[in-house]
Amino acid sequence: MNYYTELITTGFASEDRFCGFRTACAHFTTEEPVGSALFNDEREKAISFTGSQNIRHGWLGYTVGDTFQEAGSEALTVMSPAYSEGHTAAPVFVKV
């Protein structure tokens, strides 16, 4: 299954230049049940990787938000920019 955990910045190193967005998604994939030790290990690896990457690029720190699981997909219409890139569906995530 595909998952992601939201990371929210606690501040930026500089207000004079772009230091990233206010949130980031730490994506990970595992077949382990939600809440198991192996699931939490994969989640922590993704959080650590994404969080440290954003800190190197200007975040002062971050808090961990909610975790979401991919629950399927929805069709895209021709009005979607992704449709012109050849995508016909987008994943749908639900909070776990």
Secondary structure, 3 states (H helix, E strand, C coil): CEEEEEEEEEEECCCCCCCCCCEEEEEEECCCCCCCHHHHHHHHHHHHHHHHHHHHCCEEEEEEEEEEEEEEEEECCCCCCCHHHCCCEEEEEEEC
